């Protein structure tokens, strides 16, 4: 038999099918080791056939991996073909998305241990007086049953081999599953749907459209509808994919899924160890687990017979990949939903403008949940005008209304959440004498001061620097801090409320697989009174004792030079506010701003998504911004600036020709430095386009694919989530 193989080398010159001899029974999707260019490299069998045009003397044989079954199913291979054609990247690069990275490189495999059990009753065994270890081991097995071989040998050295030789014991190798988040099973609470939830579920199932948008206010019970849809799938013998935007949300959601569905739920995200990720992936591949929950990458799990795909908080920018291939999770989920003939459910309290437009125009189904599950009102949002605070001489990060509400909250024994979208102690270190700003040597960005470690960090490349004692430019010791981070807020709160227990949640405090889970668990168990955090605390969490939310820097995302700045600000405020007042006691939100008259804030205070949408869509239509056009960014990056510029020229000239020949399809076309010119010692240039007709997209991708080389990376992004 002949196997058509894609070798796992992500380069244009090897991006084609190679024919190899293979064993009978080899199936499409099997991982193999293939002789290639004097080496043996990993590869994937795309198809198996009986003959080839390649001369017999040139055919080499592939060696199948010890997986026991094809690692990729037919749907994975179908998706690989579609995504390769869509994003014009080497097929190997797409195929890698379906496997844990360590599995692909052979650095992780099944964990197996040998177990020992008695083969005869103890009374039928005889031991010489000198064989004390053998007798002791046999008696231990008689009393404790099957025991791990290494443990038994540790207690009674040399006993296992001797007993096995005599036929007194039998040994068996067993696979051990590395289970992330042990003990999350819990007990399932009552889960009878309310009439509104039941009606929403029935509408999702009865509507003939593949995509359904579940637009429900925070606390309206969207999660319970998701779980009910999954339960239906399992009853029908089908599987489900449940995507959440943040790794921090996965343990909380997994605990609910395991409480309801036991070991049928498997978790997939980058925070797991290599072994845990491998075992969870195989449980999904073999069908032992039928529910995959995880962040963006979980959309690629090789499940069979999918009954529903759920994308929670569908508006979140983390669903767009920022590394090649730069896919959008919705596009992959939609392909899978069409392939399986199942529903794709998008859930959000603040849908993206593009998604909502498609729903109100009838392309997607639209289901609204306008009330909280417990009939409680949404928390009142009070605007604190920081201009007035400054005029009164208050130069702290806390307005008078926020302080008053904090004192009331703490004295009543409730909890508070303070949101600030910056980690660290201070954003920048500045010299008062000459204006020097401490910047990263590898990136064109300022460094952030972290007081706990007394160091400066780059939040782009992770580099660490010693804290300055004097200005390196002028020698002055008059250094000051600009901006406020979560670390500084937590420190100031500790001074204001010495008896309050304060937790901080940001990228610095959540390292490790269970970093998020431990902080959230401690807060939910009332081990802290105030939680200070960044975006990761803004969505999905349910803390019944939280009655106050403080939004310290509502303006931060409002003034970004991005057409979505208003949309993101509205979403962030609504999501953060939704953490308050989710139980019996009413909630309160204090929103601090220097722009209280801003339209976006006005709509957010009233939770008026419809009003915000009408205002925003009219602005986008007038300016011909997405969804009325598509922004395309071609990013060229490389370590050698001259070679990077040469590559930019090789991309720009044919793109410019395409632009001139199709001027009616372009609204904007120009080349420039990227906003951050250098990151991780790589120089960055970009060609920005706004197109009104997507028929030119394939040619843009083709031009960029041809221009890419070893000296500079060329990538294409559509409506990029991050324009920096």
C-alpha positions in Angstrom: 0.0 0.0 0.0 1.0 3.6 -0.6 0.6 6.4 2.0 0.4 10.0 0.9 2.3 11.8 3.6 2.7 15.4 4.7 6.0 15.7 6.5 6.0 17.8 9.7 8.2 20.6 8.3 6.4 23.9 8.1 8.2 25.3 5.0 6.9 26.2 1.6 9.3 23.9 -0.3 8.2 20.8 1.6 4.5 21.7 1.6 3.3 18.9 -0.7 2.3 15.2 -0.7 5.1 12.6 -0.6 4.4 9.0 -1.5 5.8 6.2 0.8 5.3 2.5 1.2 3.2 1.6 4.3 2.0 -1.4 6.1 -1.4 -2.9 5.3 -4.0 -1.5 7.6 -2.4 1.9 7.7 -5.2 4.5 7.8 -5.6 8.2 6.9 -4.8 10.3 10.0 -2.0 8.0 11.3 1.1 9.6 12.6 4.3 8.2 11.1 8.1 8.5 11.1 9.3 9.2 7.5 12.8 9.0 6.0 13.3 12.5 4.6 16.4 14.3 3.4 18.8 12.0 5.3 16.8 12.2 8.5 13.7 10.6 9.9 11.0 13.2 10.6 7.4 13.0 11.9 4.6 13.0 9.3 0.9 12.6 8.8 -0.8 10.1 6.5 -3.4 12.1 4.5 -4.6 9.3 2.3 -3.8 5.6 1.5 -3.9 4.3 -2.1 -2.9 1.1 -3.9 -0.5 2.5 -6.6 1.8 5.5 -7.3 3.7 7.0 -10.3 6.9 7.1 -8.2 9.5 4.5 -9.4 9.7 1.6 -7.0 13.4 2.1 -6.4 12.7 5.7 -5.1 10.0 4.6 -2.6 10.9 4.5 1.1 8.9 3.0 3.9 7.2 4.9 6.7 7.1 3.6 10.3 3.8 4.1 12.1 3.8 5.6 15.6 2.7 3.5 18.5 -0.6 5.3 18.9 -2.8 2.3 18.4 -5.2 4.3 16.3 -5.1 7.2 13.8 -4.3 10.3 15.9 -6.4 12.5 13.5 -9.9 11.5 12.4 -11.4 12.3 9.0 -12.9 15.5 10.2 -9.5 16.8 11.3 -8.0 16.1 7.8 -11.0 17.8 6.2 -10.5 20.9 8.4 -6.8 20.9 7.6 -7.5 21.1 3.9 -10.0 23.9 4.4 -7.8 26.0 6.7 -4.8 25.5 4.5 -6.7 26.8 1.5 -8.2 29.7 3.6 -5.0 31.0 5.2 -2.4 30.0 2.6 -0.1 28.4 5.2 1.9 25.1 5.0 -0.4 22.1 5.8 2.0 20.9 8.5 1.4 24.2 10.4 -2.3 23.5 10.4 -2.0 19.8 11.2 0.0 20.7 14.3 -3.0 22.5 15.7 -4.8 19.2 16.3 -2.1 17.6 18.5 -0.5 18.5 21.8 2.9 20.0 21.0 4.9 17.6 23.1 3.1 14.6 21.6 4.0 15.8 18.1 7.7 16.1 19.1 7.7 12.7 20.9 8.5 14.3 24.3 5.5 12.8 26.1 3.7 9.5 26.0 1.4 7.3 28.0 2.4 7.0 31.7 2.4 3.3 32.5 3.3 1.5 35.8 3.7 -2.1 36.7 1.3 -3.5 39.4 1.8 -6.7 41.3 -0.9 -9.1 42.6 -0.8 -12.6 44.2 -1.1 -15.5 41.7 -1.6 -18.1 44.5 -3.1 -18.1 48.0 -0.5 -17.2 50.7 -0.9 -20.6 52.4 0.3 -22.4 49.2 3.6 -20.6 49.2 6.8 -21.7 50.8 9.8 -19.6 51.7 13.3 -20.4 53.0 14.1 -18.7 56.3 16.5 -16.3 54.5 13.7 -15.0 52.2 12.3 -12.5 54.6 11.6 -9.9 52.0 9.8 -12.3 49.8 7.6 -13.5 52.7 7.0 -9.9 53.8 6.0 -8.8 50.2 3.6 -11.8 49.9 2.0 -11.0 53.2 1.7 -7.3 52.3 -0.1 -8.3 49.0 -2.4 -10.6 50.8 -3.4 -7.8 53.2 -3.4 -4.8 50.7 -4.2 -6.4 47.4 -2.7 -5.2 44.1 0.3 -2.9 44.7 2.5 -0.8 42.5 5.8 -2.7 41.8 8.2 0.1 42.6 6.5 0.8 45.9 6.5 -2.9 46.9 10.2 -3.2 46.0 10.9 -0.1 48.1 9.4 -1.8 51.1 10.9 -5.3 50.4 13.9 -4.9 48.1 14.3 -7.5 45.4 11.0 -9.2 46.3 9.0 -8.7 43.1 11.4 -10.4 40.7 12.0 -13.3 43.0 8.2 -13.9 43.6 7.5 -13.6 39.9 10.2 -16.2 39.1 8.5 -18.6 41.5 5.1 -18.0 40.0 3.8 -16.6 43.2 2.8 -13.2 41.8 1.6 -11.8 38.5 2.6 -8.4 37.1 0.6 -6.2 34.8 1.4 -2.8 33.2 -1.4 -0.3 33.5 -1.8 3.2 32.1 -2.1 6.0 34.7 -4.1 9.1 33.7 -2.6 12.4 34.8 -5.8 14.1 35.9 -5.7 17.9 36.1 -7.8 19.6 38.8 -8.5 16.4 40.8 -11.3 16.8 43.3 -13.3 19.2 41.1 -16.2 16.8 40.7 -18.3 18.2 43.6 -22.1 17.6 43.7 -24.5 18.8 41.0 -27.1 21.3 42.3 -30.7 21.2 41.1 -30.8 22.2 37.5 -34.4 22.6 36.4 -34.6 25.3 33.7 -36.8 28.3 34.3 -39.6 28.9 31.7 -37.3 31.6 30.0 -34.4 29.2 29.8 -36.5 26.3 28.5 -38.0 28.6 25.8 -34.5 29.7 24.8 -33.2 26.1 24.6 -36.2 25.1 22.5 -35.7 28.0 20.2 -32.1 27.1 19.7 -32.9 23.5 18.8 -35.9 24.2 16.6 -34.4 27.1 14.5 -33.1 25.8 11.2 -30.0 28.1 11.2 -26.6 26.6 12.2 -25.5 29.6 14.3 -27.5 30.8 17.3 -26.7 33.9 19.3 -27.8 33.7 22.9 -27.8 37.3 24.1 -28.4 37.3 27.8 -27.7 39.9 30.5 -25.0 38.9 33.1 -26.6 36.5 35.5 -29.4 35.5 33.2 -28.6 31.7 33.3 -26.8 31.2 30.0 -24.5 28.6 31.5 -27.5 26.4 32.6 -28.8 26.4 29.0 -25.3 25.4 27.8 -25.3 22.4 30.2 -28.8 21.4 29.3 -27.8 21.4 25.6 -24.7 19.3 26.4 -26.9 16.8 28.4 -29.2 16.3 25.4 -26.2 15.6 23.2 -24.8 12.9 25.6 -28.3 11.3 25.7 -28.1 11.0 21.9 -24.6 9.5 22.0 -23.0 12.7 20.7 -20.1 14.8 22.0 -19.8 18.6 22.7 -17.2 21.4 22.6 -17.4 24.2 25.2 -15.1 27.1 24.6 -14.4 29.9 27.1 -12.2 32.9 26.5 -9.9 32.8 29.5 -7.9 30.0 31.1 -9.0 31.4 34.4 -12.6 30.4 33.6 -11.9 26.8 32.8 -11.5 25.3 36.3 -14.8 26.9 37.4 -16.6 25.7 34.4 -15.0 22.2 34.6 -16.2 21.8 38.1 -19.8 22.4 37.0 -19.4 20.0 34.1 -17.8 17.3 36.2 -20.5 17.7 38.9 -23.1 17.2 36.2 -21.3 14.8 33.8 -18.5 13.2 35.8 -15.4 12.1 33.9 -17.1 12.7 30.6 -15.6 16.2 30.7 -12.0 16.8 29.7 -10.1 20.1 29.9 -7.7 21.4 27.3 -5.5 24.5 27.7 -1.9 25.6 27.7 -1.7 25.8 31.5 -1.7 22.0 31.9 1.5 20.0 32.2 2.6 18.1 29.0 1.5 14.8 30.5 -1.9 16.1 31.6 -2.6 17.7 28.2 -1.6 14.4 26.5 -3.9 12.2 28.6 -6.9 14.6 28.3 -6.4 14.7 24.6 -6.3 10.9 24.3 -9.4 10.6 26.5 -11.2 12.8 23.9 -9.7 11.0 20.9 -10.7 7.6 22.2 -14.2 8.7 23.2 -13.7 8.0 26.9 -14.5 11.7 27.4 -17.2 13.3 25.2 -17.1 17.0 26.4 -14.1 19.2 25.6 -13.8 22.4 27.6 -11.0 24.9 27.1 -9.8 28.1 25.6 -9.3 28.8 21.8 -7.2 25.8 21.0 -9.9 23.3 22.2 -11.8 24.0 19.0 -9.3 21.5 17.4 -9.9 18.5 19.6 -10.5 15.3 17.5 -13.9 14.5 18.9 -16.3 12.4 16.8 -20.0 13.0 16.2 -20.3 16.5 17.7 -23.8 17.5 18.8 -23.2 21.1 19.9 -20.4 23.7 19.9 -20.6 26.5 22.4 -18.6 29.7 22.3 -19.1 31.5 25.6 -18.3 35.3 25.7 -18.1 35.2 21.9 -17.1 38.8 21.7 -13.8 38.3 23.4 -10.7 39.2 21.4 -8.8 36.1 22.7 -10.7 34.0 20.2 -8.5 35.4 17.4 -5.1 33.7 17.1 -2.1 36.0 17.0 0.3 33.4 15.7 0.4 31.6 12.4 -2.0 30.4 11.2 -4.0 33.5 12.3 -7.4 31.8 12.4 -10.6 33.1 14.0 -12.1 30.5 16.3 -15.6 31.2 15.0 -14.5 30.2 11.4 -13.2 26.9 12.7 -16.2 26.2 14.9 -18.5 27.1 12.0 -16.7 24.6 9.7 -17.1 21.9 12.4 -20.7 22.7 13.0 -21.5 22.4 9.3 -19.5 19.1 9.0 -21.4 17.5 11.9 -24.8 19.1 11.2 -24.9 20.5 14.7 -25.7 23.9 16.4 -23.0 26.5 17.0 -24.2 28.6 20.0 -22.6 31.9 20.6 -23.2 33.4 24.1 -22.7 36.9 25.4 -24.2 39.7 27.4 -22.4 42.1 25.0 -22.1 40.5 21.6 -19.6 41.9 19.1 -21.1 44.4 16.7 -20.4 42.2 13.8 -22.1 39.2 15.4 -25.1 41.2 16.5 -25.6 42.7 13.0 -25.6 39.2 11.5 -28.2 38.1 14.1 -30.6 41.1 13.7 -30.4 40.8 9.9 -31.5 37.1 10.2 -28.2 35.3 9.2 -28.0 33.9 12.7 -30.8 32.9 15.1 -31.2 35.4 18.0 -32.4 34.5 21.4 -32.7 37.1 24.2 -32.6 36.7 27.9 -33.4 40.1 29.4 -33.7 39.2 33.1 -31.4 37.8 35.7 -32.2 34.3 36.8 -33.2 35.3 40.4 -35.2 38.3 39.1 -32.7 40.6 40.9 -32.1 43.9 39.2 -28.8 44.7 37.5 -26.5 46.6 39.9 -26.8 50.4 39.9 -23.8 52.1 38.2 -22.7 55.4 39.7 -20.3 57.6 37.7 -17.5 59.2 39.7 -16.1 62.2 37.9 -12.4 62.1 38.5 -12.0 65.7 37.2 -14.0 66.9 40.2 -11.9 64.6 42.5 -8.7 66.2 41.3 -10.1 69.7 41.8 -10.9 68.8 45.4 -7.3 67.8 45.9 -7.8 64.0 45.7 -4.9 62.7 43.7 -5.3 59.0 44.8 -6.7 56.2 42.6 -9.9 56.1 44.7 -12.7 58.6 44.4 -14.8 59.7 47.3 -17.9 57.6 46.2 -15.7 54.5 45.8 -14.2 54.9 49.3 -17.7 55.5 50.8 -19.1 52.3 49.1 -16.0 50.3 50.1 -16.4 51.2 53.8 -20.1 50.3 53.6 -19.4 47.0 51.8 -16.7 45.9 54.3 -18.7 47.0 57.4 -21.6 44.8 56.2 -19.4 41.8 55.8 -19.7 41.6 52.0 -17.0 41.4 49.3 -15.8 43.8 46.7 -14.0 43.6 43.3 -11.8 46.3 42.0 -10.9 46.3 38.4 -7.9 47.9 36.9 -6.6 46.8 33.5 -2.9 47.1 34.3 -0.7 44.8 36.3 2.5 45.8 38.2 3.1 48.6 40.7 3.6 51.4 38.2 3.4 51.7 34.4 6.7 53.6 33.9 9.7 55.0 35.7 10.6 58.6 34.6 13.5 60.9 35.5 12.2 64.3 36.7 15.3 66.0 35.5 15.8 65.0 31.9 12.5 63.1 31.1 14.3 59.7 30.5 11.8 56.7 30.5 13.0 53.2 31.3 12.4 51.1 28.2 13.1 47.5 27.2 16.3 46.7 25.2 14.5 44.2 23.0 11.1 46.0 22.5 10.2 49.6 21.9 8.0 49.8 25.0 8.4 51.2 28.5 9.1 48.9 31.4 6.7 48.4 34.3 7.9 48.5 38.0 7.0 45.5 40.1 7.5 46.4 43.8 7.3 42.9 45.3 10.3 41.8 43.3 11.9 45.3 43.1 12.5 45.0 39.4 11.4 46.3 36.1 9.6 44.0 33.6 8.7 44.1 30.0 5.1 42.9 29.5 5.8 42.0 25.8 8.9 39.8 26.0 9.1 39.1 29.7 12.6 40.5 30.2 13.5 41.6 33.8 15.8 44.4 34.8 17.2 45.7 38.1 15.3 48.7 39.5 17.1 52.0 38.8 18.7 53.9 41.6 19.7 56.8 39.3 18.9 58.0 35.8 21.3 56.3 33.3 21.2 59.4 31.1 21.8 62.3 33.5 22.7 60.6 36.8 19.8 62.2 38.7 18.2 60.3 41.6 14.9 62.1 41.1 12.9 59.2 39.7 9.2 59.1 39.7 6.5 56.6 38.9 3.7 57.3 36.3 0.5 55.2 36.1 -1.0 52.8 38.5 -1.0 49.0 38.4 -2.9 46.3 40.4 0.1 45.8 42.7 0.1 49.5 43.7 -3.7 49.5 44.2 -3.5 46.4 46.5 -0.7 48.1 48.5 -2.7 51.3 48.9 -5.8 49.4 49.9 -3.8 47.6 52.6 -2.9 51.0 54.1 -6.5 52.3 53.9 -8.1 49.2 55.3 -5.5 47.4 57.5 -8.0 44.8 58.6 -9.2 43.9 55.1 -8.0 40.7 53.5 -6.9 41.6 49.9 -6.2 39.2 47.0 -4.6 40.2 43.7 -5.3 38.5 40.4 -3.2 39.2 37.3 -0.6 37.5 35.2 2.0 37.9 38.0 0.0 36.1 40.6 -1.5 33.3 38.5 1.5 31.4 37.3 1.2 27.7 37.2 -1.7 25.4 36.2 -3.8 26.1 39.4 -2.8 29.8 39.9 -6.2 31.1 38.7 -8.1 28.4 40.5 -6.5 28.9 43.9 -7.2 32.6 43.9 -10.8 32.3 42.7 -11.4 29.4 45.2 -10.0 31.4 48.1 -12.2 34.4 47.2 -15.3 32.3 46.7 -14.8 30.7 50.1 -14.7 34.2 51.7 -11.0 34.0 52.6 -10.6 37.6 51.3 -12.7 40.7 51.4 -11.4 42.5 48.3 -10.2 41.1 45.0 -8.1 43.4 42.8 -7.5 42.3 39.3 -7.2 42.8 35.5 -9.4 41.5 32.7 -9.3 38.0 34.0 -11.7 38.8 36.8 -14.2 40.6 34.4 -16.2 37.8 33.1 -17.9 34.5 33.9 -17.3 34.4 37.6 -20.1 34.1 40.1 -19.4 35.3 43.7 -22.7 35.6 45.6 -21.2 37.8 48.4 -19.9 40.5 46.0 -22.1 43.6 46.3 -19.6 46.2 45.1 -17.5 46.5 41.9 -15.1 49.4 41.4 -13.9 50.2 37.9 -10.8 52.4 38.4 -9.8 53.2 34.9 -12.9 53.1 32.7 -11.2 55.6 30.2 -8.2 53.4 29.5 -9.7 51.5 26.6 -11.9 54.3 25.5 -9.2 56.4 23.8 -7.2 53.7 22.0 -6.6 54.4 18.3 -8.8 51.5 17.4 -12.2 51.6 15.7 -13.4 49.1 18.4 -12.3 51.1 21.4 -15.9 52.1 22.2 -17.2 48.6 21.7 -14.5 47.1 24.0 -15.1 49.7 26.7 -18.9 49.0 26.7 -18.2 45.3 26.9 -15.7 45.6 29.7 -17.8 47.8 31.8 -20.9 45.6 31.4 -19.0 42.4 32.1 -17.2 43.8 35.2 -20.4 45.3 36.5 -22.1 42.0 36.1 -20.0 40.5 38.9 -22.0 42.5 41.5 -25.3 41.7 43.2 -25.7 38.2 41.8 -27.4 36.9 45.0 -30.0 38.4 47.4 -28.3 41.7 48.3 -28.4 44.5 45.7 -25.2 45.3 43.9 -23.5 48.6 43.3 -20.9 49.7 40.7 -18.7 52.8 40.9 -17.3 53.7 37.6 -14.4 56.3 37.7 -13.9 58.4 34.6 -12.4 61.6 33.3 -15.0 61.6 30.4 -18.4 61.2 32.1 -20.3 62.7 29.1 -19.1 60.0 26.7 -21.9 58.3 24.8 -20.4 54.8 25.4 -20.4 55.3 29.2 -23.9 56.7 29.0 -25.2 53.6 27.4 -23.1 51.3 29.7 -24.6 53.0 32.8 -28.1 52.1 31.6 -27.1 48.6 30.3 -28.5 49.8 27.0 -26.9 47.4 24.5 -29.5 48.1 21.9 -28.9 51.9 22.1 -25.1 51.3 22.1 -25.4 49.1 19.0 -27.6 51.5 17.1 -25.2 54.4 17.8 -22.1 52.3 17.0 -23.4 50.7 13.8 -24.3 54.1 12.4 -20.8 55.4 13.1 -19.2 52.4 11.5 -21.5 52.7 8.4 -20.7 56.4 8.0 -16.9 55.7 8.2 -17.1 52.4 6.3 -15.4 50.4 9.1 -16.1 46.7 9.8 -18.5 45.1 9.5 -19.1 47.3 6.4 -15.5 46.6 5.3 -12.6 44.4 6.3 -9.3 45.6 7.7 -6.3 43.6 6.5 -2.9 44.0 8.0 0.2 42.4 6.5 2.8 42.3 9.2 6.5 41.8 8.3 8.9 41.1 11.1 12.6 40.0 11.4 15.7 40.4 13.5 17.8 42.1 10.6 16.2 45.4 9.8 17.6 45.6 6.3 16.4 42.1 5.4 13.0 42.9 7.0 12.7 46.0 4.8 13.7 44.1 1.7 10.9 41.6 2.5 8.5 44.4 3.1 9.4 45.8 -0.4 8.8 42.3 -1.9 5.4 42.2 -0.3 4.4 45.9 -0.9 5.2 46.2 -4.6 2.8 43.4 -5.8 0.2 44.5 -3.2 0.4 48.0 -4.6 -0.1 46.6 -8.1 -3.1 44.7 -6.9 -4.4 47.9 -5.3 -4.0 50.0 -8.5 -5.7 47.3 -10.6 -8.6 47.0 -8.1 -8.9 50.5 -6.7 -12.7 50.3 -6.4 -12.3 47.4 -3.9 -10.0 49.3 -1.6 -10.9 52.0 0.9 -7.4 52.5 2.3 -3.9 51.3 1.4 -0.5 52.3 2.9 2.7 50.9 4.4 4.2 52.1 7.7 6.1 51.0 10.9 4.0 48.9 13.3 2.8 51.0 16.3 5.4 49.2 18.4 8.4 49.1 16.0 10.3 46.4 17.8 9.3 43.4 20.0 11.6 40.6 21.1 14.4 42.1 19.0 12.3 41.8 15.9 11.7 44.9 13.7 8.1 45.2 12.6 6.6 46.9 9.5 3.1 46.6 8.2 0.9 47.2 5.1 -2.5 48.3 6.2 -5.6 47.9 3.9 -9.3 48.4 4.2 -11.2 46.6 1.6 -14.9 46.7 0.6 -14.8 43.6 -1.5 -13.3 40.4 -0.1 -12.7 38.9 -3.6 -9.2 40.3 -3.4 -8.3 38.4 -0.2 -7.0 35.2 -1.8 -4.6 37.2 -3.9 -3.4 39.1 -0.9 -2.7 35.8 0.9 -0.9 34.4 -2.2 1.4 37.4 -2.5 2.3 37.2 1.2 2.9 33.4 1.0 5.3 33.9 -1.9 7.2 36.7 -0.1 7.9 34.9 3.2 11.4 33.7 3.7 13.9 32.6 6.4 14.9 36.2 7.2 11.5 37.7 7.8 8.1 36.4 8.8 5.1 37.6 6.7 1.7 37.2 8.3 -1.8 38.3 7.2 -4.5 39.3 9.8 -8.1 40.1 9.0 -9.7 42.6 11.4 -6.8 42.1 13.8 -7.8 42.0 17.5 -4.6 43.9 18.5 -3.4 46.6 16.2 -0.1 47.1 18.1 
